[in-house]
Amino acid sequence: MLASIGIAGLSCGKRGLAVLGIDTWMSLFGPAYFAYAGVTVPFMVAWAIACAALATWNNRESRRHGRLAPGIVASRSWAASIGIFVLVAACYIAAHSAVYLLVRHFVRMWL
């Protein structure tokens, strides 16, 4: 059941949401470390965009092409691809900002 769920047009394949989310969950350590180390917000945003680019690249259509039925061609316009990347990057920036601000808040309380 979980393997059939897709996020923003990205197929999860046989392994389900756990594998799709590994790069996402691992990327959240970056803003947590940046907040702890006192690194400024632009570095966190650059990290989020880089993680979004990696996630989009790892879930591109040409990579998923092998899972399609024979005779079906995987294609997406550049505008749609860029739109999906912008959506994924916005989600990464929002999630990374939340983690950054939460860790920053706790660091100020503890240190």
Backbone as numpy.savetxt, mean C-alpha at the origin, in Angstrom:
# Nx Ny Nz CAx CAy CAz Cx Cy Cz
-13.20 -17.93 0.50 -14.02 -16.74 0.50 -13.16 -15.48 0.50
-12.15 -15.44 1.38 -11.30 -14.25 1.43 -10.49 -14.07 0.16
-10.18 -15.16 -0.53 -9.37 -15.05 -1.74 -10.12 -14.36 -2.87
-11.44 -14.33 -2.80 -12.21 -13.71 -3.87 -12.40 -12.21 -3.68
-11.97 -11.67 -2.56 -12.14 -10.24 -2.29 -11.02 -9.47 -2.95
-11.35 -8.41 -3.68 -10.35 -7.56 -4.31 -10.41 -6.16 -3.73
-9.26 -5.49 -3.66 -9.20 -4.14 -3.12 -8.77 -3.20 -4.24
-9.58 -2.21 -4.52 -9.29 -1.20 -5.55 -8.92 -1.83 -6.88
-9.62 -2.91 -7.22 -9.37 -3.57 -8.49 -8.16 -4.48 -8.48
-7.56 -4.70 -7.32 -6.40 -5.56 -7.21 -6.85 -6.95 -6.77
-6.44 -7.94 -7.50 -6.84 -9.30 -7.17 -5.95 -9.84 -6.07
-6.54 -10.59 -5.16 -5.78 -11.15 -4.04 -5.20 -12.51 -4.37
-5.72 -13.17 -5.38 -5.19 -14.48 -5.76 -5.56 -15.55 -4.76
-4.82 -16.65 -4.81 -5.12 -17.81 -3.97 -4.75 -17.59 -2.52
-3.82 -16.74 -2.24 -3.31 -16.59 -0.88 -4.15 -15.68 -0.01
-5.06 -14.95 -0.58 -5.99 -14.14 0.20 -5.41 -12.81 0.62
-6.09 -12.18 1.57 -5.72 -10.84 2.01 -4.45 -10.81 2.85
-4.07 -11.93 3.45 -2.89 -11.94 4.30 -1.63 -11.59 3.52
-1.45 -12.17 2.35 -0.27 -11.91 1.55 -0.34 -10.52 0.93
-1.53 -10.10 0.50 -1.68 -8.77 -0.08 -1.30 -7.70 0.93
-1.55 -7.94 2.19 -1.30 -6.94 3.20 0.09 -6.95 3.81
0.92 -7.93 3.46 2.26 -8.01 4.07 3.05 -6.74 3.81
3.09 -6.27 2.56 3.86 -5.06 2.28 3.24 -3.85 2.97
1.93 -3.85 3.12 1.26 -2.75 3.82 1.62 -2.75 5.30
1.51 -3.90 5.94 1.81 -3.96 7.37 3.28 -3.68 7.65
4.16 -4.19 6.81 5.59 -3.93 7.01 5.92 -2.46 6.78
5.19 -1.81 5.88 5.47 -0.40 5.60 5.10 0.50 6.77
4.23 0.04 7.66 3.82 0.86 8.80 4.93 1.00 9.85
5.96 0.17 9.78 7.08 0.33 10.70 7.88 1.60 10.39
7.87 2.02 9.12 8.58 3.23 8.71 8.09 4.47 9.44
6.79 4.80 9.36 6.33 5.99 10.07 6.44 5.87 11.58
6.33 4.67 12.10 6.50 4.49 13.55 7.95 4.83 13.95
8.90 4.34 13.16 10.30 4.66 13.44 10.58 6.15 13.22
10.03 6.72 12.13 10.24 8.14 11.86 9.72 9.01 13.00
8.56 8.64 13.55 8.00 9.41 14.67 8.88 9.27 15.91
9.35 8.05 16.17 10.20 7.81 17.33 11.53 8.54 17.21
12.10 8.55 16.00 13.40 9.18 15.78 13.30 10.69 15.61
12.09 11.22 15.46 11.92 12.66 15.30 12.12 13.14 13.87
11.98 12.25 12.91 12.12 12.61 11.51 10.89 13.42 11.09
11.08 14.37 10.19 9.98 15.26 9.81 8.97 14.56 8.90
7.81 15.19 8.78 6.68 14.64 8.03 6.98 14.40 6.55
7.71 15.28 5.85 7.96 15.01 4.42 8.64 13.66 4.16
9.50 13.21 5.06 10.12 11.90 4.89 9.08 10.79 5.02
8.13 10.97 5.93 7.06 9.99 6.11 6.18 9.94 4.87
5.88 11.09 4.28 5.06 11.13 3.06 5.81 10.49 1.90
7.09 10.76 1.79 7.89 10.12 0.73 7.91 8.60 0.92
8.03 8.15 2.17 7.99 6.72 2.48 6.64 6.13 2.07
5.54 6.82 2.36 4.21 6.33 2.01 4.04 6.23 0.50
4.53 7.21 -0.24 4.43 7.18 -1.70 5.28 6.05 -2.27
6.47 5.85 -1.71 7.32 4.74 -2.17 6.66 3.40 -1.88
6.04 3.25 -0.72 5.34 2.00 -0.39 4.13 1.79 -1.29
3.44 2.86 -1.62 2.29 2.76 -2.53 2.76 2.34 -3.92
3.88 2.90 -4.37 4.42 2.52 -5.67 4.81 1.04 -5.69
5.41 0.57 -4.61 5.79 -0.84 -4.51 4.55 -1.74 -4.50
3.53 -1.37 -3.76 2.30 -2.17 -3.72 1.61 -2.19 -5.07
1.58 -1.05 -5.74 0.96 -0.99 -7.06 1.76 -1.82 -8.06
3.08 -1.74 -7.98 3.93 -2.51 -8.89 3.77 -4.01 -8.65
3.72 -4.42 -7.39 3.59 -5.84 -7.08 2.23 -6.40 -7.46
1.22 -5.56 -7.62 -0.12 -6.02 -7.96 -0.56 -5.56 -9.35
0.40 -5.31 -10.24 0.07 -4.84 -11.58 -0.59 -5.94 -12.40
-1.28 -5.51 -13.45 -2.03 -6.46 -14.27 -1.14 -7.45 -15.00
0.00 -7.02 -15.49 0.86 -7.94 -16.23 1.36 -9.07 -15.34
1.49 -8.80 -14.06 1.91 -9.84 -13.13 0.77 -10.82 -12.86
-0.45 -10.30 -12.86 -1.62 -11.14 -12.63 -2.10 -11.80 -13.90
-1.50 -11.47 -15.04 -1.94 -11.98 -16.33 -1.94 -13.50 -16.37
-1.00 -14.13 -15.72 -0.91 -15.59 -15.72 -2.10 -16.26 -15.06
-2.82 -15.56 -14.21 -3.96 -16.15 -13.51 -5.26 -16.04 -14.30
-5.25 -15.33 -15.42 -6.45 -15.16 -16.22 -6.71 -16.41 -17.05
-7.95 -16.56 -17.46 -8.31 -17.68 -18.33 -7.65 -17.50 -19.69
-7.37 -18.58 -20.39 -6.75 -18.46 -21.72 -7.63 -17.64 -22.67
-7.01 -16.78 -23.43 -7.72 -15.95 -24.39 -8.16 -14.61 -23.86
-8.03 -14.36 -22.57 -8.41 -13.08 -21.99 -7.16 -12.22 -21.87
-7.24 -11.02 -22.39 -6.10 -10.11 -22.38 -6.29 -9.10 -21.26
-5.26 -8.96 -20.42 -5.31 -7.99 -19.33 -4.81 -6.66 -19.85
-5.65 -5.64 -19.77 -5.21 -4.31 -20.18 -5.96 -3.26 -19.38
-5.29 -2.18 -19.13 -5.87 -1.06 -18.40 -5.25 0.20 -18.97
-6.04 1.24 -19.10 -5.51 2.49 -19.66 -4.56 3.14 -18.67
-3.72 4.04 -19.20 -2.79 4.76 -18.33 -3.54 5.61 -17.32
-4.64 6.22 -17.76 -5.42 7.06 -16.85 -5.98 6.24 -15.69
-6.47 5.05 -15.99 -6.98 4.18 -14.92 -5.86 3.73 -14.00
-4.71 3.39 -14.56 -3.57 2.96 -13.75 -3.09 4.07 -12.83
-3.01 5.27 -13.36 -2.58 6.41 -12.53 -3.63 6.73 -11.48
-4.90 6.62 -11.85 -5.98 6.84 -10.88 -5.93 5.85 -9.73
-5.67 4.58 -10.05 -5.55 3.56 -9.00 -4.34 3.86 -8.12
-3.21 4.25 -8.74 -2.02 4.58 -7.95 -2.30 5.75 -7.01
-2.98 6.78 -7.50 -3.28 7.95 -6.66 -4.18 7.54 -5.50
-5.16 6.68 -5.76 -6.04 6.19 -4.69 -5.25 5.38 -3.66
-4.40 4.49 -4.13 -3.58 3.68 -3.22 -2.62 4.57 -2.44
-1.99 5.54 -3.10 -1.07 6.45 -2.41 -1.78 7.29 -1.36
-3.00 7.74 -1.66 -3.76 8.52 -0.68 -4.08 7.67 0.54
-4.43 6.41 0.32 -4.71 5.52 1.46 -3.45 5.27 2.28
-2.32 5.06 1.61 -1.06 4.87 2.33 -0.69 6.12 3.13
-0.83 7.28 2.52 -0.48 8.52 3.23 -1.38 8.71 4.45
-2.67 8.41 4.32 -3.59 8.54 5.44 -3.23 7.57 6.57
-2.98 6.31 6.21 -2.63 5.32 7.23 -1.29 5.63 7.88
-0.31 6.01 7.08 1.01 6.33 7.63 0.96 7.59 8.49
0.15 8.55 8.10 0.00 9.76 8.93 -0.62 9.42 10.28
-1.61 8.54 10.26 -2.24 8.14 11.52 -1.25 7.44 12.44
-0.46 6.52 11.88 0.55 5.82 12.69 1.60 6.80 13.18
2.06 7.69 12.31 3.08 8.68 12.67 2.60 9.55 13.83
1.37 10.07 13.71 0.84 10.96 14.76 0.60 10.21 16.06
0.14 8.97 15.97 -0.10 8.18 17.18 1.20 7.89 17.91
2.21 7.45 17.17 3.50 7.16 17.79 4.14 8.44 18.31
4.01 9.52 17.56 4.57 10.80 18.01 3.93 11.24 19.34
2.61 11.01 19.44 1.91 11.35 20.68 2.44 10.53 21.85
2.61 9.22 21.65 3.10 8.37 22.72 4.55 8.64 23.07
5.35 9.00 22.07 6.76 9.32 22.34 6.84 10.57 23.22
6.02 11.54 22.96 6.02 12.77 23.80 5.57 12.47 25.21
4.65 11.51 25.37 4.18 11.15 26.70 5.25 10.40 27.47
5.96 9.49 26.78 6.90 8.62 27.46 8.27 9.25 27.66
8.70 10.10 26.75 10.07 10.64 26.86 10.09 12.02 27.40
